[in-house]
Amino acid sequence: MKLLLTILAACLFALVRPGAGAAAAGDAPACNNAGFLATQHAHANRAEVTFCGTVVRLRPAKHTRSGWHRYIYVDVGHNNSIEIDANLDVMGNFPVSVGESAVVMGEYYYDEDGREGVHWTHRTNGGAHMPGYLTLDGTTYR
């Protein structure tokens, strides 16, 4: 059953996947909350996702093995909030407040211990990751 859900999520993702680059200034964001929720339900680790929601919680910045990160929780609907791991070393120390509207593009992860979130919400030098972004109340951070 889990394999079937993973395949279904991958198919939905392929059908509704936004363009590879981040939205240009003035472009409408490509919110795909249904695709994100299918990916999350299937625990489809390492899937590229784009969704919209509202910032509902903030945690202080923390230094990890890959640099300084800010943890932002975005409600994607149905009281379902997801952790966004924003790399401050790459994106800069941007302002964020509870209640702001958010558009998130990044990579969904689901760890063996059940921890989940979205990371790679920033520009990248290529490799295995697509560039992501985080738009807060109309201002995009990469």
matplotlib code that plots the C-alpha trace (Angstrom):
import matplotlib.pyplot as plt

x = [0.0, 2.8, 4.4, 1.1, 0.8, 4.4, 3.8, 0.5, 2.3, 5.1, 2.5, 0.6, 3.8, 4.8, 1.5, 1.4, 5.1, 5.9, 8.7, 12.3, 13.2, 11.9, 9.1, 10.3, 9.2, 5.6, 4.8, 2.0, 3.4, 2.6, 1.0, 0.4, -0.9, -2.7, 0.5, 2.4, -0.2, 0.0, 3.8, 3.6, 1.0, 3.2, 6.4, 8.0, 11.4, 13.4, 10.5, 10.5, 7.4, 5.8, 3.0, 1.4, 0.3, 0.5, 3.4, 2.1, 5.3, 8.9, 11.9, 15.2, 18.0, 20.3, 23.8, 23.8, 26.5, 25.5, 25.4, 22.9, 19.2, 15.9, 12.9, 9.6, 6.3, 3.8, 0.2, -0.8, -4.4, -6.4, -4.3, -1.3, 1.9, 5.2, 8.7, 10.7, 14.5, 15.8, 19.6, 20.6, 24.2, 22.8, 19.6, 20.7, 19.0, 15.6, 12.7, 9.7, 6.6, 3.8, 0.7, 2.7, 1.6, 4.3, 5.1, 7.6, 9.6, 12.1, 12.8, 10.5, 12.2, 11.0, 13.5, 13.5, 12.6, 9.5, 10.8, 9.7, 10.1, 11.1, 14.7, 16.8, 14.6, 17.5, 19.6, 22.1, 25.2, 23.6, 24.1, 21.3, 19.1, 16.9, 17.1, 14.3, 12.8, 10.7, 8.3, 7.0, 4.2, 5.4, 9.2, 11.2, 14.3, 16.7]
y = [0.0, 2.4, 1.7, 2.4, 5.8, 6.7, 5.9, 7.9, 10.9, 10.7, 10.7, 13.6, 15.5, 14.8, 16.1, 19.3, 20.1, 23.8, 25.0, 24.2, 27.8, 30.1, 32.5, 35.8, 39.0, 39.6, 36.1, 34.3, 31.5, 28.0, 26.7, 23.0, 22.2, 19.0, 17.7, 18.6, 16.9, 13.7, 13.8, 14.2, 11.5, 9.1, 10.2, 10.6, 11.6, 14.0, 15.1, 18.7, 20.5, 24.0, 25.0, 28.1, 28.7, 30.9, 31.3, 30.0, 29.5, 30.4, 28.8, 30.6, 30.2, 27.3, 26.3, 22.9, 20.9, 22.7, 26.2, 28.6, 27.7, 29.3, 27.1, 28.4, 26.5, 27.0, 25.8, 24.4, 23.9, 21.5, 22.5, 20.8, 22.7, 21.7, 22.8, 24.9, 24.8, 28.0, 28.2, 31.7, 31.3, 31.2, 33.2, 35.9, 36.8, 37.8, 39.1, 36.8, 37.1, 34.9, 35.5, 36.2, 34.5, 32.0, 30.3, 27.6, 25.7, 23.1, 19.5, 17.5, 15.1, 12.4, 10.9, 7.4, 8.8, 10.4, 14.0, 15.8, 19.2, 21.1, 22.2, 23.4, 26.5, 28.5, 28.9, 26.2, 25.6, 22.7, 19.1, 17.0, 19.8, 22.2, 25.8, 26.7, 29.8, 31.2, 34.1, 35.9, 38.5, 39.0, 39.2, 36.3, 35.0, 32.5]
z = [0.0, 0.9, -2.5, -4.3, -2.4, -3.3, -7.0, -6.9, -5.3, -7.9, -10.7, -9.2, -8.8, -12.4, -13.7, -11.7, -11.2, -11.6, -13.8, -12.7, -11.9, -9.2, -10.1, -11.5, -9.9, -10.7, -11.7, -9.9, -7.7, -8.7, -5.5, -5.6, -2.1, -3.3, -4.8, -1.6, 0.6, -1.6, -1.3, 2.4, 2.9, 0.9, 2.7, -0.7, 0.5, -1.7, -3.8, -5.1, -3.9, -4.2, -2.0, -0.3, 3.3, 6.3, 8.7, 12.0, 14.2, 14.3, 16.0, 16.7, 14.3, 15.0, 13.8, 12.1, 10.3, 7.1, 8.5, 10.2, 9.7, 10.6, 11.2, 9.9, 10.3, 7.5, 7.7, 4.3, 5.3, 7.4, 10.4, 8.8, 9.4, 8.0, 9.1, 6.5, 7.1, 5.6, 5.2, 6.4, 5.2, 1.6, 1.8, 4.2, 7.5, 6.2, 8.3, 8.9, 11.1, 12.1, 9.9, 6.7, 3.6, 2.3, -1.0, -0.6, -3.2, -2.0, -1.3, 1.0, 3.4, 5.7, 8.1, 9.5, 12.9, 11.5, 11.3, 8.1, 6.5, 3.5, 2.9, -0.1, -0.3, -1.7, -4.8, -5.5, -7.6, -9.4, -8.5, -7.3, -6.1, -8.0, -6.8, -4.4, -2.8, 0.0, -0.7, 2.3, 1.7, -1.8, -1.2, -2.5, -0.7, -2.5]

ax = plt.figure().add_subplot(projection="3d")
ax.plot(x, y, z, "-o")
ax.set_aspect("equal")
plt.show()
